[in-house]
Amino acid sequence: MDDQVNLLDVLHKLVRHRRYIMKVTLITTLLALGVSLIWPKTYKSTVQFFPPPREGSGLTGIFSSFLQPMVTSSKLSSEAVTVILRSRQLKEAVIDEFDLREVYQSEIMEELLEKVDASMEINEIREGGFGFNPLVSVEFSYLDEEPARAEAITAFYISKLDSVIKELNQERAVRTFETVEVRYNQNLQDMAKAEQALKQFQEKHGVFEIEAQTKALIEQLGIIRGEMINTELQLDIVGQTASRRSPQYQQLAVQKRAFEKKYQEMINKTPNTESDKVFKPISEVPELAIRYAQLFREVTVQNKVYEILYPNYEQARMQASMESNGIQVLDHAKLPTYKYKPKRAYMVIAGFMFGLFAAFVVVFLRELEASQAKTNPENVEKMRYIRESILGDLKFWKRSGK
């Protein structure tokens, strides 16, 4: 019941002050309408575009798919597009191109940059609508009091953005090619040196295939050793049946010494004939094998490096020689035919709500003061002092402003 009485009291007080509430609300609403009518109109021109593709396309893309280069793309990422849009370089270009010093009545560059930045709107459209997903497209808008200038600045901004991206991508592609080219040329030199060193080693030592030559040498040693054992056996047999001075025995002894000499030469001494150089002394085989393995390994390593560098070199060369891709415009800038600001309906509604709220507050304070006058006069004096102090300060600041 008390709640009903209190609610009725509130409604009674509001109805009693209804004329005042309606007057304040009407005044603020009309003021908001007047401000919205005299507020300068602002027009908005918008363009939507796709950032330049990160991966190679066309011939470079086909080349990459076959050779699988290891060097990453030197192109700007799609995220860099929004950074360039907000860059000072583009803003200053717009200021100079459209003489915005005259438009904004200012010669201070920092102030002009702030005004241009405040007139820009950049909306990033991402996969799935989430902020951390890859960037799909970008909407760029420019706001100006003249619709033709808004369209022209938007188109100029996108044209300038496209040229800057192409220039930066081309510069990065050339720099990447120069880096890869230096390493590629160094690899060619290293590979030529390694091949020449292996060739000189083979010519000097007669080593062409160390495994095959060593195997053949061991087989020859086995044959000679077998002949030596066979000759020794025949000497023993002849020695038992004939004199050591017999021609047959002497002939076998000469054969045995010849086999032993040849055997020792193949183990320790360097052959004198050109044909014998194919078979190196067995004592030299380990050292030659190690040196041959080192030289052959260096040639193999440089060839593997070449297999990796060559496709990267070709891809970098093609990217540096081809024109870089820029942005792809989906919706071009159009001449706006209807104002973007002010939002008159919103301003009128805001003025109405503010007036209604202010009127309720004033009515509440008046009723509170009237009720306190009967029960607590001291509080009434405090409220009057606060009101008079605030009004006095407002009048003082008003006079000072004049």
HELIX and SHEET records of a PDB file:
HELIX    1   1 ASP A    2  ARG A   16  1                                  15    
HELIX    2   2 ARG A   18  ILE A   38  1                                  21    
HELIX    3   3 GLY A   58  LEU A   67  1                                  10    
HELIX    4   4 ALA A   80  LEU A   85  1                                   6    
HELIX    5   5 ARG A   88  GLU A   97  1                                  10    
HELIX    6   6 LEU A  100  TYR A  104  1                                   5    
HELIX    7   7 MET A  109  SER A  119  1                                  11    
HELIX    8   8 GLU A  127  GLY A  129  5                                   3    
HELIX    9   9 PRO A  147  HIS A  205  1                                  59    
HELIX   10  10 ILE A  210  THR A  241  1                                  32    
HELIX   11  11 PRO A  247  ILE A  267  1                                  21    
HELIX   12  12 SER A  275  VAL A  278  5                                   4    
HELIX   13  13 ILE A  282  GLU A  284  5                                   3    
HELIX   14  14 VAL A  285  SER A  321  1                                  37    
HELIX   15  15 ARG A  344  THR A  375  1                                  32    
HELIX   16  16 PRO A  377  GLY A  401  1                                  25    
SHEET    1   A 4 MET A 120  ARG A 126  0                                        
SHEET    2   A 4 LEU A 135  ASP A 144 -1                                        
SHEET    3   A 4 TYR A  43  PHE A  50 -1                                        
SHEET    4   A 4 GLN A 328  ASP A 331 -1                                        
END                                                                             
